[in-house]
């Protein structure tokens, strides 16, 4: 119980420190042009990472503030992915803000998302995620990612990366460490199954 409460204290302390700032102060039109180099992976429905194999994440409708934080994490290797590190490293603050504004300009929607895991079990286990991500994965705190409608296997990979330390985030590490592989599979299925959520960017 003490361990559980301490984890919750860390989460709520983080929430208090990160008040929502709304959409990033970027230019969506400039972001659309800059996103051209990203479209080869992120604008193709069903595109997968080579190894390990999982779907490249849907980004349409993602919170702008979170996109900027994620790009910075790839820049400084708090998240490690060779391709993302290479693409994020040259970006200026304004370029990241512009890309984020472009991605967040997309409306969330219903997009086909085949689910393999146990959605009902995942819903029961999702209460501890709701403070940051919302009960359905569409939380209002823009520094935390929208999870609804994301690819199931991408969510599974992300949670495993937080657990192993491949993604360096103290709050997520504390939340994910106690989870079993089955817990991770169930949670991934639940958030991926939510109808109104992220979409694949339709980039022209």
C-alpha positions as CSV (number, residue, x, y, z in Angstrom):
1,X,0.0,0.0,0.0
2,X,2.8,2.4,0.9
3,X,4.5,1.7,-2.4
4,X,1.3,2.3,-4.3
5,X,0.6,5.6,-2.6
6,X,4.2,6.7,-3.2
7,X,3.8,6.0,-6.9
8,X,0.5,8.0,-6.9
9,X,2.2,10.9,-5.1
10,X,4.9,11.0,-7.8
11,X,2.2,11.1,-10.5
12,X,0.1,13.8,-8.9
13,X,3.3,15.8,-8.2
14,X,4.1,15.6,-11.9
15,X,0.6,16.7,-12.8
16,X,0.9,19.7,-10.5
17,X,4.2,20.7,-12.0
18,X,3.0,20.3,-15.6
19,X,0.0,22.5,-16.1
20,X,-1.6,22.3,-19.5
21,X,-0.4,24.9,-21.9
22,X,-2.7,24.0,-24.8
23,X,-1.6,23.6,-28.4
24,X,2.0,24.3,-29.2
25,X,2.9,27.8,-30.5
26,X,3.8,26.5,-34.0
27,X,2.7,27.0,-37.6
28,X,0.8,24.1,-38.9
29,X,1.6,25.0,-42.5
30,X,5.3,25.1,-41.8
31,X,5.0,21.9,-39.9
32,X,3.3,20.2,-42.9
33,X,6.3,21.1,-45.0
34,X,8.7,19.9,-42.4
35,X,6.8,16.7,-41.9
36,X,7.7,15.6,-45.4
37,X,10.7,13.8,-44.1
38,X,8.5,11.9,-41.6
39,X,5.8,10.9,-44.0
40,X,7.7,7.9,-45.4
41,X,7.0,6.1,-42.1
42,X,4.2,8.0,-40.3
43,X,1.9,8.7,-43.2
44,X,1.6,5.1,-44.3
45,X,-1.2,3.0,-42.8
46,X,0.1,-0.2,-41.3
47,X,3.8,0.6,-41.7
48,X,6.0,-1.3,-39.3
49,X,9.4,-0.9,-37.7
50,X,11.8,-3.5,-38.9
51,X,13.2,-4.9,-35.7
52,X,11.6,-5.4,-33.3
53,X,8.5,-5.5,-35.5
54,X,5.7,-3.2,-34.4
55,X,3.5,-0.6,-36.1
56,X,5.0,2.9,-36.4
57,X,2.7,5.0,-34.3
58,X,-0.3,7.0,-35.4
59,X,0.3,10.7,-34.9
60,X,-2.7,12.4,-36.3
61,X,-4.5,14.1,-33.4
62,X,-1.7,13.7,-30.9
63,X,-1.3,16.5,-28.3
64,X,1.2,19.1,-29.6
65,X,3.0,19.6,-26.3
66,X,3.6,15.9,-26.1
67,X,5.0,15.7,-29.6
68,X,7.6,18.4,-28.8
69,X,8.6,16.5,-25.6
70,X,8.9,13.2,-27.5
71,X,11.1,14.8,-30.2
72,X,13.3,16.3,-27.5
73,X,13.5,12.9,-25.8
74,X,14.7,11.3,-29.1
75,X,17.2,14.2,-29.5
76,X,18.8,13.6,-26.1
77,X,18.5,9.8,-26.2
78,X,16.0,9.6,-23.3
79,X,14.3,7.5,-25.9
80,X,16.5,5.4,-28.2
81,X,15.5,4.7,-31.8
82,X,18.3,5.2,-34.4
83,X,16.1,6.6,-37.1
84,X,14.1,8.9,-34.8
85,X,17.3,10.1,-33.2
86,X,18.8,10.9,-36.6
87,X,15.7,12.7,-37.7
88,X,15.0,14.6,-34.5
89,X,18.5,15.8,-33.7
90,X,18.8,18.5,-36.4
91,X,15.4,20.0,-35.5
92,X,15.2,23.5,-33.9
93,X,12.7,24.4,-31.2
94,X,10.6,26.2,-33.8
95,X,10.6,23.3,-36.2
96,X,9.5,20.9,-33.5
97,X,6.7,23.3,-32.5
98,X,5.6,23.6,-36.1
99,X,5.5,19.8,-36.7
100,X,3.6,19.4,-33.4
101,X,1.1,22.1,-34.4
102,X,0.5,20.3,-37.8
103,X,0.0,16.9,-36.2
104,X,-2.3,18.2,-33.5
105,X,-4.5,19.9,-36.2
106,X,-5.9,16.6,-37.2
107,X,-9.2,15.6,-35.7
108,X,-9.4,12.3,-33.7
109,X,-11.6,9.8,-35.4
110,X,-12.6,6.1,-35.7
111,X,-9.9,4.2,-37.7
112,X,-9.7,0.4,-38.1
113,X,-7.6,-1.2,-35.4
114,X,-7.7,-5.0,-35.1
115,X,-7.3,-6.0,-31.5
116,X,-5.6,-9.2,-30.3
117,X,-5.7,-8.8,-26.5
118,X,-8.3,-8.8,-23.7
119,X,-10.0,-5.4,-23.8
120,X,-12.2,-6.1,-20.8
121,X,-9.3,-7.1,-18.7
122,X,-7.4,-4.0,-19.8
123,X,-10.2,-1.7,-18.9
124,X,-10.2,-3.1,-15.3
125,X,-6.5,-2.4,-15.0
126,X,-6.6,1.1,-16.6
127,X,-7.6,3.0,-13.5
128,X,-4.0,3.8,-12.6
129,X,-3.5,5.3,-16.0
130,X,-6.5,7.6,-16.0
131,X,-4.9,10.5,-14.0
132,X,-2.5,11.2,-16.8
133,X,-4.1,9.7,-19.9
134,X,-7.8,9.9,-19.2
135,X,-10.1,6.9,-18.7
136,X,-10.4,6.3,-22.4
137,X,-6.9,7.4,-23.4
138,X,-8.0,10.9,-24.5
139,X,-6.8,12.8,-21.5
140,X,-6.8,16.6,-21.5
141,X,-3.2,17.1,-20.1
142,X,-1.3,17.9,-23.2
143,X,2.1,16.9,-22.0
144,X,1.0,13.3,-21.8
145,X,0.2,11.3,-25.0
146,X,-3.2,10.5,-26.3
147,X,-3.4,6.7,-26.3
148,X,-6.8,6.1,-27.7
149,X,-6.7,4.4,-31.1
150,X,-3.0,3.9,-31.1
151,X,-1.7,0.6,-32.6
152,X,-1.9,-2.1,-30.0
153,X,1.6,-3.5,-30.6
154,X,3.1,0.0,-30.5
155,X,1.6,0.6,-27.1
156,X,2.9,-2.8,-26.0
157,X,6.4,-2.0,-27.2
158,X,6.4,1.4,-25.5
159,X,5.3,0.0,-22.1
160,X,8.0,-2.7,-22.4
161,X,10.6,0.0,-23.2
162,X,9.6,2.0,-20.1
163,X,9.9,-1.1,-18.0
164,X,13.4,-2.0,-19.3
165,X,14.6,1.6,-19.3
166,X,15.0,1.9,-23.0
167,X,12.8,4.9,-22.5
168,X,14.0,7.0,-19.6
169,X,11.0,8.4,-17.8
170,X,10.9,8.1,-14.0
171,X,7.1,8.4,-13.7
172,X,6.4,5.8,-16.3
173,X,9.1,3.5,-15.0
174,X,7.5,3.6,-11.6
175,X,4.0,2.9,-13.0
176,X,5.1,0.1,-15.4
177,X,7.6,-1.8,-13.3
178,X,5.0,-3.8,-11.3
179,X,3.1,-4.8,-14.4
180,X,3.3,-8.3,-15.7
181,X,3.5,-9.1,-19.4
182,X,-0.2,-10.0,-19.3
183,X,-1.0,-6.6,-17.7
184,X,0.9,-4.8,-20.5
185,X,-0.9,-6.8,-23.2
186,X,-4.3,-6.1,-21.6
187,X,-3.7,-2.4,-21.2
188,X,-2.4,-2.1,-24.8
189,X,-5.5,-3.8,-26.1
190,X,-7.9,-1.6,-24.1
191,X,-6.4,1.8,-25.1
192,X,-6.0,0.7,-28.8
193,X,-9.7,-0.4,-28.9
194,X,-11.1,3.0,-28.0
195,X,-13.2,4.3,-30.9
196,X,-12.3,8.0,-31.0
197,X,-8.6,8.3,-31.2
198,X,-5.4,8.8,-33.1
199,X,-5.3,8.5,-36.9
200,X,-2.7,7.9,-39.6
201,X,-1.7,11.3,-41.0
202,X,-3.0,11.8,-44.5
203,X,0.0,13.8,-45.9
204,X,-0.1,15.1,-49.4
